[in-house]
Amino acid sequence: MRHSKRRRLTVADVAAALRLRNVEPVYGFSSNEPLPFVRTQGDVFFVDDEEVDLRDVIDGELPRVPLETTMALHWLAINGVQPRTPQNPPAPLSASVATSAEPAALASSGEVHLGVAFRPRVKHVLSREMQLYYEYALEALAPTSDAAVQNACLASLARDPGLQQLLPYFSAHLFHTVSQNTRNLPQLWLCVRLMRALLENPHFGIEAYLHQLMPALLTCIVGKHLCGSPDEDHWALRDDAADLLSMVYRRFGGAYESLPLRITETLRRALTDPARPLPTQYGALVAFRALGPAAWTTYVAPLADTLRQRWEEHDEPSRSPSAYQRTLEALNQTNCGE
């Protein structure tokens, strides 16, 4: 500072003096603006700070106060059902399912109710690997794909961990595929096998998606037409789907009190409605047989004679002898087993 004939000492002056004397410089921040040093008696300097009048501070405008950080808790979902709380998005007036099972569509698309656009607050984002797995799985589960590829895909879905994020997409895929392919027996077979793989995977929390799986599964049991040609064996599909229904009944019936009642009521209506065809009644019979002796005793045994009489009055043995024979055998096998 003296060599430069200045009266203001800077940080660079101190660092240069220390380097000149081979002393380690002081580490810190320097300023481009010179500091206003004031000299006192002797060789002592200090920074000349600006004096502020307290009246100016009191009369001046106060700065904005930052908002206080707060936290709040609420239930996002309880047993797969979203409660109606102010923090959650409003629920639609009628239950609806997205028309697309693609990950990108389900993750970013919104719904429209009463002319008001509704977009979920939280997006379900899938990684690129998960999207590729889902796309390859849908290709493998097509009726035209190779049987070995189908078996490998189903085995992967039945045992691999880390696929929980894909469960809502597979559930929506099953719901729409069954509803749109009620006469495509090979496709329905793949859907039932896919449902079995999802239920057998111990790493899946499938309880939240039973509302989509149960309609698809019951359709494969009591559906009016499950094939395009009478020669196709849709009876075996109903038997396999009924066995899968018994798995759901025993696994989740104790945890959800309304589930057994809704299942048995659906099967009872399919069995007692005179307008239902014999294949539908056959599906209800094999389903009651799979649910166990208690369900058979309560719902089928009191109606056995009435069912036989109704079939004879409608001349079912002559109109559809094969369907009548299979349905009668299902009723007699249930009696024998009981």
VOBA-1610 file (N, C-alpha, C; in pm, whole numbers, padded with zeros to 5 digits, always signed):
BEGIN
Met+00083-00119+00000Met+00000+00000+00000Met+00088+00126+00000Arg+00194+00124+00084Arg+00284+00240+00088Arg+00362+00252-00042His+00405+00136-00099His+00479+00141-00226His+00393+00199-00337Ser+00261+00171-00331Ser+00169+00226-00432Ser+00121+00365-00396Lys+00167+00416-00280Lys+00128+00550-00237Lys-00025+00560-00226Arg-00081+00456-00163Arg-00227+00456-00140Arg-00253+00462+00009Arg-00374+00509+00044Arg-00414+00516+00183Arg-00517+00408+00218Arg-00550+00323+00120Arg-00649+00216+00141Arg-00579+00081+00126Leu-00587+00003+00230Leu-00526-00129+00230Leu-00625-00230+00173Thr-00575-00316+00086Thr-00659-00420+00023Thr-00610-00557+00065Val-00694-00657+00039Val-00656-00796+00068Val-00539-00837-00019Ala-00535-00789-00142Ala-00422-00823-00231Ala-00291-00769-00176Asp-00293-00651-00110Asp-00172-00597-00050Asp-00119-00688+00060Val-00208-00740+00142Val-00166-00830+00251Val-00109-00958+00193Ala-00176-01016+00092Ala-00127-01139+00032Ala+00008-01118-00035Ala+00028-01004-00103Ala+00157-00977-00169Ala+00268-00959-00067Ala+00239-00894+00047Ala+00341-00875+00151Ala+00381-01007+00213Leu+00283-01097+00233Leu+00314-01227+00291Leu+00397-01311+00195Arg+00363-01306+00067Arg+00443-01383-00029Arg+00585-01327-00038Leu+00599-01196-00026Leu+00732-01134-00032Leu+00821-01180+00083Arg+00761-01209+00198Arg+00836-01257+00314Arg+00833-01410+00327Asn+00792-01480+00218Asn+00789-01626+00216Asn+00700-01682+00329Val+00591-01615+00352Val+00493-01662+00450Val+00368-01710+00374Glu+00313-01819+00423Glu+00193-01872+00357Glu+00082-01767+00357Pro+00024-01739+00242Pro-00077-01632+00236Pro-00204-01671+00310Val-00281-01574+00344Val-00409-01596+00410Val-00513-01635+00305Tyr-00580-01745+00330Tyr-00682-01790+00236Tyr-00815-01725+00271Gly-00888-01681+00170Gly-01016-01616+00193Gly-01069-01556+00065Phe-01163-01466+00075Phe-01224-01403-00041Phe-01177-01259-00051Ser-01145-01218-00171Ser-01105-01080-00196Ser-01218-01006-00265Ser-01215-00875-00255Ser-01319-00792-00314Ser-01257-00700-00418Asn-01332-00681-00527Asn-01284-00590-00631Asn-01295-00444-00588Glu-01383-00416-00492Glu-01399-00280-00445Glu-01304-00254-00327Pro-01234-00143-00329Pro-01142-00114-00218Pro-01216-00085-00090Leu-01161-00135+00021Leu-01224-00113+00150Leu-01181+00023+00205Pro-01273+00099+00260Pro-01239+00234+00313Pro-01172+00225+00452Phe-01039+00208+00453Phe-00967+00204+00580Phe-00945+00347+00632Val-00956+00359+00762Val-00934+00488+00830Val-00815+00471+00924Arg-00726+00571+00918Arg-00606+00564+00999Arg-00630+00632+01134Thr-00590+00567+01238Thr-00598+00626+01372Thr-00459+00675+01413Gln-00448+00710+01539Gln-00317+00753+01588Gln-00219+00636+01579Gly-00106+00660+01527Gly-00007+00555+01505Gly-00028+00491+01370Asp+00012+00364+01358Asp+00000+00289+01232Asp-00112+00185+01240Val-00224+00218+01300Val-00339+00128+01312Val-00448+00176+01218Phe-00500+00084+01136Phe-00605+00115+01040Phe-00727+00027+01072Phe-00844+00075+01042Phe-00968-00005+01058Phe-01063+00035+00946Val-01157-00054+00919Val-01255-00031+00810Val-01357+00070+00858Asp-01375+00170+00778Asp-01470+00276+00811Asp-01611+00231+00773Asp-01684+00177+00869Asp-01821+00133+00844Asp-01915+00252+00841Glu-02020+00235+00762Glu-02119+00342+00750Glu-02205+00348+00875Glu-02226+00467+00925Glu-02311+00486+01041Glu-02457+00496+00996Val-02543+00418+01060Val-02685+00413+01025Val-02765+00468+01141Asp-02858+00556+01109Asp-02944+00615+01211Asp-03055+00516+01244Leu-03080+00491+01372Leu-03183+00396+01413Leu-03322+00445+01373Arg-03342+00577+01367Arg-03473+00628+01325Arg-03506+00585+01182Asp-03405+00585+01095Asp-03428+00541+00957Asp-03467+00394+00951Val-03406+00314+01041Val-03439+00171+01043Val-03580+00148+01094Ile-03618+00223+01201Ile-03751+00205+01258Ile-03859+00253+01162Asp-03836+00367+01098Asp-03937+00423+01007Asp-03939+00354+00871Gly-03838+00273+00840Gly-03831+00209+00709Gly-03925+00090+00697Glu-03942+00040+00573Glu-04030-00074+00546Glu-03963-00204+00592Leu-04040-00286+00662Leu-03986-00412+00712Leu-03970-00511+00598Pro-03867-00594+00602Pro-03851-00698+00498Pro-03957-00806+00513Arg-03980-00881+00406Arg-04078-00989+00408Arg-04031-01101+00499Val-04122-01151+00580Val-04090-01259+00672Val-04106-01392+00598Pro-04007-01480+00601Pro-04023-01609+00531Pro-04129-01695+00597Leu-04197-01776+00514Leu-04302-01864+00566Leu-04241-01972+00654Glu-04314-02004+00758Glu-04267-02107+00850Glu-04289-02245+00788Thr-04190-02331+00799Thr-04199-02466+00744Thr-04288-02551+00833Thr-04389-02612+00772Thr-04482-02697+00846Thr-04495-02832+00776Met-04545-02930+00848Met-04567-03064+00795Met-04706-03110+00833Ala-04767-03191+00746Ala-04900-03246+00771Ala-04905-03389+00718Leu-04980-03474+00782Leu-04994-03614+00743Leu-05137-03641+00700His-05153-03729+00599His-05285-03774+00559His-05271-03908+00488Trp-05381-03980+00478Trp-05382-04112+00414Trp-05397-04095+00264Leu-05300-04149+00190Leu-05311-04148+00044Leu-05404-04259-00005Ala-05398-04375+00059Ala-05486-04486+00022Ala-05495-04580+00141Ile-05615-04639+00158Ile-05640-04737+00264Ile-05700-04860+00198Asn-05626-04971+00204Asn-05669-05096+00140Asn-05703-05075-00008Gly-05622-04995-00074Gly-05641-04972-00216Gly-05749-04871-00250Val-05815-04809-00151Val-05921-04712-00174Val-05872-04577-00127Gln-05885-04476-00211Gln-05838-04342-00176Gln-05946-04269-00098Pro-05916-04227+00027Pro-06018-04155+00105Pro-06042-04016+00051Arg-06159-03965+00078Arg-06197-03831+00031Arg-06151-03727+00132Thr-06030-03683+00118Thr-05972-03580+00202Thr-05932-03462+00115Pro-05921-03341+00173Pro-05883-03225+00090Pro-05747-03241+00024Gln-05657-03321+00084Gln-05523-03335+00026Gln-05523-03424-00098Asn-05620-03514-00111Asn-05625-03607-00223Asn-05705-03548-00338Pro-05674-03585-00461Pro-05754-03537-00575Pro-05897-03590-00567Pro-05995-03518-00617Pro-06134-03563-00607Pro-06156-03689-00687Ala-06236-03780-00633Ala-06266-03906-00700Ala-06374-03884-00803Pro-06371-03958-00915Pro-06477-03946-01017Pro-06611-03993-00962Leu-06720-03944-01023Leu-06854-03981-00977Leu-06886-04125-01009Ser-06833-04176-01118Ser-06857-04315-01155Ser-06724-04382-01178Ala-06718-04511-01140Ala-06593-04585-01155Ala-06562-04602-01302Ser-06443-04565-01339Ser-06400-04578-01478Ser-06258-04624-01480Val-06224-04692-01588Val-06090-04745-01604Val-06032-04685-01730Ala-05905-04652-01725Ala-05841-04591-01842Ala-05853-04682-01961Thr-05861-04624-02079Thr-05881-04701-02201Thr-05751-04754-02258Ser-05641-04721-02200Ser-05513-04766-02250Ser-05432-04823-02136Ala-05361-04932-02163Ala-05277-04995-02062Ala-05131-04966-02084Glu-05100-04874-02173Glu-04961-04841-02196Glu-04905-04761-02080Pro-04781-04785-02040Pro-04725-04713-01926Pro-04724-04563-01945Ala-04686-04515-02065Ala-04679-04371-02086Ala-04816-04307-02076Ala-04919-04377-02128Ala-05053-04321-02124Ala-05106-04315-01982Leu-05085-04423-01906Leu-05134-04424-01769Leu-05057-04331-01680Ala-04934-04303-01713Ala-04851-04220-01626Ala-04878-04072-01643Ser-04918-04030-01763Ser-04928-03886-01786Ser-05064-03840-01830Ser-05153-03930-01868Ser-05281-03886-01919Ser-05375-03852-01805Gly-05465-03758-01829Gly-05564-03721-01729Gly-05701-03768-01774Glu-05801-03750-01688Glu-05938-03787-01718Glu-06024-03662-01713Val-06140-03670-01777Val-06231-03557-01782Val-06363-03602-01723His-06411-03531-01622His-06537-03562-01557His-06619-03434-01551Leu-06743-03440-01608Leu-06836-03327-01609Leu-06772-03204-01672Gly-06691-03225-01776Gly-06630-03115-01848Gly-06510-03054-01780Val-06466-03109-01667Val-06352-03056-01594Val-06236-03152-01609Ala-06121-03102-01653Ala-06004-03187-01672Ala-05948-03226-01536Phe-05922-03353-01518Phe-05867-03406-01393Phe-05735-03474-01425Arg-05631-03429-01361Arg-05499-03486-01382Arg-05443-03528-01246Pro-05396-03651-01234Pro-05342-03695-01105Pro-05227-03607-01061Arg-05220-03585-00930Arg-05112-03503-00877Arg-04978-03575-00878Val-04981-03707-00860Val-04858-03785-00856Val-04852-03872-00980Lys-04747-03862-01057Lys-04730-03941-01178Lys-04657-04071-01143His-04705-04178-01204His-04640-04308-01186His-04540-04325-01300Val-04415-04305-01271Val-04310-04304-01372Val-04239-04439-01370Leu-04228-04500-01487Leu-04157-04626-01501Leu-04020-04601-01563Ser-03925-04679-01518Ser-03793-04671-01579Ser-03799-04729-01720Arg-03695-04700-01797Arg-03690-04751-01934Arg-03685-04903-01935Glu-03616-04961-01838Glu-03608-05107-01832Glu-03744-05169-01806Met-03822-05106-01716Met-03956-05158-01686Met-04048-05146-01807Gln-04038-05036-01879Gln-04121-05020-01999Gln-04087-05127-02104Leu-03957-05153-02121Leu-03918-05256-02218Leu-03967-05393-02174Tyr-03957-05423-02044Tyr-04006-05551-01994Tyr-04156-05565-02020Tyr-04230-05459-01994Tyr-04374-05464-02015Tyr-04408-05485-02163Glu-04338-05415-02251Glu-04365-05430-02394Glu-04332-05571-02442Tyr-04218-05624-02398Tyr-04180-05759-02438Tyr-04277-05863-02381Ala-04327-05838-02258Ala-04421-05932-02198Ala-04552-05936-02276Leu-04601-05820-02319Leu-04724-05819-02399Leu-04704-05889-02532Glu-04588-05873-02593Glu-04560-05944-02718Glu-04554-06094-02695Ala-04494-06135-02583Ala-04481-06278-02555Ala-04615-06341-02521Leu-04707-06264-02463Leu-04836-06318-02422Leu-04943-06303-02530Ala-04902-06280-02652Ala-04996-06279-02764Ala-05021-06423-02811Pro-05142-06454-02858Pro-05170-06591-02903Pro-05080-06638-03016Thr-05025-06547-03094Thr-04941-06587-03207Thr-04795-06612-03169Ser-04756-06584-03047Ser-04616-06603-03006Ser-04588-06749-02978Asp-04459-06781-02966Asp-04417-06919-02944Asp-04455-06963-02803Ala-04488-07093-02789Ala-04530-07145-02659Ala-04416-07140-02558Ala-04294-07165-02602Ala-04180-07160-02510Ala-04159-07019-02457Val-04178-06919-02542Val-04164-06780-02499Val-04275-06744-02400Gln-04397-06791-02425Gln-04506-06766-02333Gln-04478-06827-02196Asn-04431-06950-02193Asn-04403-07016-02066Asn-04291-06945-01989Ala-04188-06899-02062Ala-04078-06829-01996Ala-04125-06697-01937Cys-04210-06626-02010Cys-04262-06499-01960Cys-04349-06519-01837Leu-04437-06618-01841Leu-04524-06645-01726Leu-04444-06691-01605Ala-04339-06771-01628Ala-04255-06814-01517Ala-04182-06696-01454Ser-04139-06602-01536Ser-04074-06482-01483Ser-04171-06399-01399Leu-04294-06384-01447Leu-04392-06306-01372Leu-04435-06375-01243Ala-04421-06506-01236Ala-04466-06580-01119Ala-04364-06583-01007Arg-04237-06550-01036Arg-04136-06565-00931Arg-04040-06447-00918Asp-04026-06362-01019Asp-03925-06256-01014Asp-03968-06144-00921Pro-03879-06097-00832Pro-03909-05979-00752Pro-03880-05852-00831Gly-03924-05739-00779Gly-03895-05611-00842Gly-03989-05572-00953Leu-04100-05646-00971Leu-04195-05614-01079Leu-04324-05554-01025Gln-04324-05509-00900Gln-04445-05455-00839Gln-04497-05333-00915Gln-04407-05251-00971Gln-04452-05131-01043Gln-04533-05165-01168Leu-04513-05284-01223Leu-04587-05322-01344Leu-04723-05382-01313Leu-04752-05408-01187Leu-04878-05474-01153Leu-05001-05394-01196Pro-05009-05262-01176Pro-05129-05191-01224Pro-05146-05195-01374Tyr-05038-05201-01449Tyr-05049-05207-01594Tyr-05096-05345-01641Phe-05045-05450-01580Phe-05094-05584-01613Phe-05239-05601-01572Ser-05277-05543-01460Ser-05416-05552-01416Ser-05511-05482-01514Ala-05473-05362-01557Ala-05556-05292-01656Ala-05557-05366-01789His-05443-05424-01825His-05437-05502-01950His-05532-05621-01945Leu-05536-05691-01833Leu-05627-05806-01821Leu-05772-05762-01828Phe-05804-05654-01762Phe-05943-05606-01761Phe-05993-05577-01902His-05913-05505-01979His-05957-05465-02113His-05946-05580-02213Thr-05845-05664-02199Thr-05828-05774-02292Thr-05944-05873-02282Val-05985-05907-02160Val-06095-06001-02142Val-06226-05940-02192Ser-06250-05813-02162Ser-06375-05751-02204Ser-06385-05735-02355Gln-06272-05726-02424Gln-06272-05704-02568Gln-06249-05833-02648Asn-06224-05946-02581Asn-06196-06071-02652Asn-06275-06185-02591Thr-06405-06163-02570Thr-06486-06266-02506Thr-06509-06387-02597Arg-06482-06376-02723Arg-06497-06489-02815Arg-06363-06542-02866Asn-06256-06492-02812Asn-06121-06534-02853Asn-06067-06627-02744Leu-06088-06757-02761Leu-06051-06854-02658Leu-05901-06859-02633Pro-05813-06860-02733Pro-05669-06859-02702Pro-05626-06738-02621Gln-05682-06621-02651Gln-05646-06501-02575Gln-05696-06511-02431Leu-05815-06565-02412Leu-05868-06581-02277Leu-05785-06680-02196Trp-05735-06784-02262Trp-05648-06880-02193Trp-05522-06810-02142Leu-05464-06726-02225Leu-05344-06653-02182Leu-05375-06557-02068Cys-05493-06497-02071Cys-05529-06406-01962Cys-05543-06481-01830Val-05603-06599-01833Val-05617-06677-01709Val-05480-06722-01660Arg-05393-06762-01751Arg-05258-06801-01709Arg-05180-06682-01653Leu-05201-06564-01711Leu-05136-06444-01659Leu-05188-06411-01519Met-05318-06423-01499Met-05373-06398-01365Met-05317-06496-01263Arg-05301-06619-01301Arg-05244-06718-01209Arg-05100-06684-01174Ala-05022-06639-01273Ala-04883-06602-01247Ala-04875-06483-01152Leu-04963-06384-01171Leu-04962-06267-01083Leu-05002-06305-00941Leu-05096-06397-00926Leu-05139-06438-00793Leu-05034-06525-00724Glu-04956-06599-00800Glu-04858-06688-00740Glu-04729-06617-00702Asn-04706-06497-00754Asn-04583-06426-00720Asn-04591-06376-00576Pro-04502-06422-00487Pro-04510-06379-00346Pro-04468-06236-00323His-04407-06172-00422His-04358-06035-00405His-04462-05929-00446Phe-04579-05972-00496Phe-04680-05879-00542Phe-04782-05854-00432Gly-04818-05726-00412Gly-04930-05690-00327Gly-05052-05670-00414Ile-05116-05780-00448Ile-05221-05777-00551Ile-05356-05740-00494Glu-05367-05721-00362Glu-05497-05691-00303Glu-05558-05563-00359Ala-05474-05464-00389Ala-05526-05335-00436Ala-05582-05342-00578Tyr-05561-05454-00649Tyr-05604-05462-00789Tyr-05707-05573-00810Leu-05764-05623-00700Leu-05867-05727-00714Leu-05992-05673-00782His-06018-05541-00770His-06138-05485-00833His-06131-05492-00985Gln-06011-05506-01042Gln-05998-05522-01187Gln-05982-05669-01225Leu-05920-05748-01139Leu-05897-05888-01172Leu-06024-05973-01158Met-06106-05945-01056Met-06222-06028-01031Met-06324-06024-01145Pro-06360-05907-01202Pro-06453-05911-01317Pro-06399-05991-01434Ala-06269-05979-01462Ala-06211-06056-01572Ala-06214-06205-01543Leu-06185-06243-01418Leu-06184-06384-01382Leu-06324-06443-01384Leu-06422-06371-01331Leu-06559-06422-01332Leu-06616-06430-01474Thr-06571-06340-01561Thr-06615-06348-01700Thr-06569-06477-01765Cys-06447-06520-01733Cys-06395-06646-01787Cys-06464-06768-01727Ile-06548-06751-01625Ile-06619-06863-01563Ile-06764-06868-01610Val-06833-06755-01604Val-06977-06754-01633Val-07009-06675-01759Gly-06911-06646-01842Gly-06937-06575-01966Gly-07027-06656-02059Lys-07113-06586-02132Lys-07207-06655-02221Lys-07135-06718-02338His-07046-06645-02403His-06970-06695-02517His-06822-06672-02489Leu-06747-06779-02482Leu-06603-06769-02458Leu-06522-06827-02572Cys-06584-06851-02685Cys-06513-06907-02800Cys-06586-06865-02927Gly-06515-06874-03037Gly-06574-06838-03165Gly-06643-06953-03234Ser-06609-07076-03196Ser-06668-07194-03259Ser-06715-07290-03151Pro-06828-07358-03170Pro-06875-07455-03069Pro-06780-07572-03047Asp-06693-07597-03144Asp-06601-07709-03130Asp-06486-07680-03035Glu-06464-07555-03000Glu-06353-07521-02911Glu-06388-07559-02767Asp-06286-07601-02694Asp-06305-07651-02558Asp-06302-07535-02458His-06414-07464-02448His-06422-07356-02350His-06454-07411-02211Trp-06493-07536-02203Trp-06523-07597-02073Trp-06397-07605-01986Ala-06285-07641-02048Ala-06160-07649-01973Ala-06118-07511-01921Leu-06145-07406-01999Leu-06114-07271-01952Leu-06196-07237-01829Arg-06323-07273-01828Arg-06407-07246-01711Arg-06358-07324-01589Asp-06315-07449-01611Asp-06263-07528-01499Asp-06138-07465-01440Asp-06045-07423-01525Asp-05920-07364-01476Asp-05946-07230-01408Ala-06036-07149-01464Ala-06068-07021-01402Ala-06137-07041-01267Ala-06222-07146-01256Ala-06288-07175-01129Ala-06185-07216-01023Asp-06086-07293-01063Asp-05980-07328-00968Asp-05904-07204-00923Leu-05879-07112-01013Leu-05811-06988-00977Leu-05899-06902-00885Leu-06030-06904-00907Leu-06122-06830-00820Leu-06118-06884-00678Ser-06107-07015-00664Ser-06098-07073-00529Ser-05971-07028-00458Met-05861-07008-00533Met-05738-06957-00474Met-05761-06817-00418Val-05826-06731-00495Val-05854-06596-00449Val-05948-06600-00329Tyr-06048-06687-00334Tyr-06148-06697-00228Tyr-06084-06735-00095Arg-05994-06831-00097Arg-05931-06878+00027Arg-05822-06782+00074Arg-05756-06715-00018Arg-05643-06629+00019Arg-05688-06494+00073Phe-05794-06437+00015Phe-05835-06302+00053Phe-05973-06296+00116Gly-06042-06409+00124Gly-06177-06407+00181Gly-06181-06367+00327Gly-06079-06407+00403Gly-06077-06372+00544Gly-06042-06227+00569Ala-05958-06169+00483Ala-05917-06030+00503Ala-06022-05931+00455Tyr-06099-05967+00353Tyr-06201-05875+00297Tyr-06337-05944+00310Glu-06417-05894+00402Glu-06543-05960+00434Glu-06642-05956+00318Ser-06637-05852+00236Ser-06734-05841+00127Ser-06698-05927+00006Leu-06573-05972-00003Leu-06530-06047-00121Leu-06603-06181-00135Pro-06610-06267-00031Pro-06683-06394-00049Pro-06830-06373-00084Leu-06893-06273-00023Leu-07034-06248-00051Leu-07055-06205-00196Arg-06968-06120-00248Arg-06984-06074-00386Arg-06959-06187-00484Ile-06864-06274-00454Ile-06835-06387-00543Ile-06954-06483-00546Thr-06999-06523-00429Thr-07110-06620-00425Thr-07239-06561-00482Glu-07262-06431-00462Glu-07383-06371-00516Glu-07378-06367-00669Thr-07262-06340-00726Thr-07249-06342-00872Thr-07273-06481-00928Leu-07217-06581-00862Leu-07236-06719-00907Leu-07381-06763-00887Arg-07443-06720-00779Arg-07584-06760-00754Arg-07676-06703-00861Arg-07656-06577-00899Arg-07739-06518-01005Arg-07718-06589-01137Ala-07594-06627-01166Ala-07568-06700-01291Ala-07632-06837-01292Leu-07648-06897-01175Leu-07705-07032-01167Leu-07857-07031-01164Thr-07917-06932-01102Thr-08062-06932-01082Thr-08138-06856-01189Asp-08072-06777-01270Asp-08142-06699-01373Asp-08181-06792-01487Pro-08311-06808-01515Pro-08351-06898-01623Pro-08304-06853-01760Ala-08276-06725-01777Ala-08233-06675-01908Ala-08087-06707-01937Arg-08012-06749-01838Arg-07871-06779-01862Arg-07856-06912-01935Pro-07762-06922-02031Pro-07743-07047-02105Pro-07675-07152-02018Leu-07672-07276-02068Leu-07611-07386-01994Leu-07462-07367-01968Pro-07383-07315-02064Pro-07241-07293-02032Pro-07220-07200-01912Thr-07304-07098-01898Thr-07292-07010-01783Thr-07325-07084-01653Gln-07430-07166-01656Gln-07466-07242-01536Gln-07360-07348-01505Tyr-07300-07404-01608Tyr-07190-07498-01584Tyr-07075-07429-01513Gly-07039-07308-01558Gly-06932-07235-01492Gly-06964-07206-01347Ala-07090-07170-01318Ala-07127-07145-01179Ala-07118-07272-01096Leu-07155-07387-01153Leu-07149-07513-01079Leu-07005-07550-01045Val-06915-07543-01143Val-06776-07582-01116Val-06710-07481-01021Ala-06754-07356-01026Ala-06699-07258-00934Ala-06744-07287-00791Phe-06873-07319-00771Phe-06920-07355-00637Phe-06851-07482-00588Arg-06826-07574-00679Arg-06755-07696-00639Arg-06614-07665-00595Ala-06549-07569-00662Ala-06412-07533-00625Ala-06407-07456-00493Leu-06515-07383-00460Leu-06514-07304-00336Leu-06525-07390-00212Gly-06571-07514-00225Gly-06573-07602-00110Gly-06711-07650-00072Pro-06718-07746+00021Pro-06847-07805+00060Pro-06945-07705+00120Ala-06895-07605+00193Ala-06986-07509+00256Ala-07062-07429+00152Ala-06994-07384+00049Ala-07062-07307-00056Ala-07160-07394-00133Trp-07121-07519-00158Trp-07213-07609-00229Trp-07339-07636-00148Thr-07323-07664-00020Thr-07438-07694+00065Thr-07532-07576+00076Thr-07478-07456+00078Thr-07562-07338+00098Thr-07633-07295-00030Tyr-07564-07302-00144Tyr-07618-07240-00265Tyr-07665-07340-00371Val-07604-07458-00380Val-07634-07548-00492Val-07725-07662-00450Ala-07699-07721-00336Ala-07777-07839-00295Ala-07927-07812-00291Pro-07975-07701-00237Pro-08121-07680-00238Pro-08180-07661-00377Leu-08098-07632-00477Leu-08150-07604-00611Leu-08129-07718-00709Ala-08074-07831-00663Ala-08038-07938-00757Ala-08160-07991-00831Asp-08266-08023-00761Asp-08386-08077-00827Asp-08453-07971-00914Thr-08453-07849-00868Thr-08513-07741-00948Thr-08438-07719-01077Leu-08307-07729-01073Leu-08228-07711-01194Leu-08256-07821-01295Arg-08261-07947-01249Arg-08290-08057-01342Arg-08427-08040-01404Gln-08525-08002-01325Gln-08661-07984-01377Gln-08666-07870-01478Arg-08596-07764-01452Arg-08597-07651-01544Arg-08531-07687-01675Trp-08423-07763-01669Trp-08355-07803-01792Trp-08446-07893-01877Glu-08520-07981-01811Glu-08610-08068-01886Glu-08725-07989-01948Glu-08776-07890-01873Glu-08886-07810-01928Glu-08843-07727-02047His-08722-07680-02046His-08672-07602-02159His-08617-07689-02271Asp-08633-07821-02259Asp-08590-07915-02363Asp-08442-07900-02396Glu-08362-07878-02291Glu-08218-07862-02312Glu-08150-07989-02363Pro-08192-08112-02321Pro-08122-08232-02371Pro-08126-08248-02523Ser-08234-08203-02584Ser-08244-08218-02730Ser-08186-08098-02804Arg-08194-07979-02746Arg-08144-07859-02814Arg-07992-07854-02813Ser-07931-07881-02700Ser-07784-07879-02690Ser-07740-07997-02604Pro-07735-08116-02664Pro-07707-08236-02584Pro-07570-08234-02518Ser-07467-08182-02586Ser-07333-08183-02527Ser-07326-08089-02406Ala-07385-07970-02420Ala-07385-07876-02308Ala-07467-07931-02191Tyr-07580-07992-02223Tyr-07663-08048-02116Tyr-07590-08161-02044Gln-07522-08246-02119Gln-07451-08358-02059Gln-07339-08309-01966Arg-07264-08211-02011Arg-07155-08159-01929Arg-07208-08091-01803Thr-07314-08013-01817Thr-07370-07944-01701Thr-07428-08044-01602Leu-07496-08146-01652Leu-07552-08248-01562Leu-07442-08325-01492Glu-07334-08355-01565Glu-07222-08424-01501Glu-07158-08338-01393Ala-07149-08208-01417Ala-07093-08120-01315Ala-07181-08120-01190Leu-07313-08123-01209Leu-07402-08125-01093Leu-07393-08258-01021Asn-07384-08368-01095Asn-07375-08500-01032Asn-07240-08521-00963Gln-07132-08471-01024Gln-07001-08482-00961Gln-06996-08406-00831Thr-07061-08293-00828Thr-07066-08217-00704Thr-07142-08292-00597Asn-07253-08359-00638Asn-07330-08439-00542Asn-07247-08555-00489Cys-07175-08622-00581Cys-07094-08736-00539Cys-06984-08692-00444Gly-06920-08579-00480Gly-06814-08531-00395Gly-06866-08489-00259Glu-06988-08444-00254Glu-07045-08401-00127Glu-07079-08522-00042
//
